[in-house]
Amino acid sequence: MAELIEVEKNLKLAREQVTLKERENALLREESVKLKANVSQLGKDKADLENRVVELCGEKKEAEVSKKAHDFEMFAAAWDRAKAQIELFVPGVDLEKMDPVKVVYKGGLVDDDQVPAEGSDDHKPGE
């Protein structure tokens, strides 16, 4: 009889352990489902962010192009103003040989890259 009581105790303990393990497994399955959903959402978020980065790169490039165009328009307007003022103060002057992208160096108009760097012994702007 004592053996039967001991077997029943062990059986009851084993059932309780099985029930606990089943609860643990259920909780783990729920957690697994949540984690899979999170991973899926993170994948979607990553794709959205990658698309946004591509969009922003395009917008940045457009802004740079627009800025360059604006800068050129502003330069052209300033150039036209300067020419008009020179023509006002020096009537009859011929400005056709002027080139706004050149510099005066050694008595002639040259590109910037033909002038020695500032600070060098050869640098004499406007010469």
C-alpha positions, 0 to 999 in steps of 0.5 A, spaced: 500 500 500 505 504 501 508 503 494 501 505 491 501 511 495 508 513 493 507 511 486 500 516 486 505 521 489 510 521 483 504 520 478 501 527 481 508 530 481 509 528 474 502 531 472 504 537 475 510 538 472 507 536 465 502 541 466 507 547 468 511 545 461 505 545 457 504 552 460 511 554 459 511 551 452 504 555 450 508 562 453 514 560 449 509 559 443 506 566 444 513 569 445 515 566 438 509 569 435 510 576 437 518 576 436 516 573 429 511 579 428 516 584 430 522 581 425 517 582 420 515 589 422 522 591 422 523 588 415 518 592 413 520 598 417 527 597 414 525 597 407 521 603 408 527 607 411 531 604 405 526 607 400 526 614 404 533 614 404 533 613 396 528 619 396 532 624 400 538 622 396 534 624 390 531 630 393 538 632 395 541 632 388 535 636 385 536 641 391 544 641 389 542 642 381 537 647 383 542 651 387 547 651 382 542 654 377 540 659 382 547 661 383 549 661 376 543 666 375 545 670 381 552 671 378 549 672 371 545 678 374 550 681 378 555 681 372 549 684 368 549 689 373 556 690 373 557 691 366 551 696 366 555 700 371 561 700 367 558 702 361 554 708 365 561 711 368 565 709 362 561 711 356 563 708 349 567 702 353 568 695 349 566 690 354 566 684 349 573 682 351 571 681 358 570 674 361 567 673 368 570 667 369 577 669 368 582 673 372 588 678 370 595 675 371 601 678 368 597 683 363 592 678 360 586 674 362 587 667 364 584 661 368 584 660 375 588 654 375 594 658 371 595 663 377 600 660 382 597 659 389 596 665 394 601 665 399 607 663 394 612 667 391 609 668 384 602 670 386 601 677 384 593 678 383 591 683 378 598 684 375 
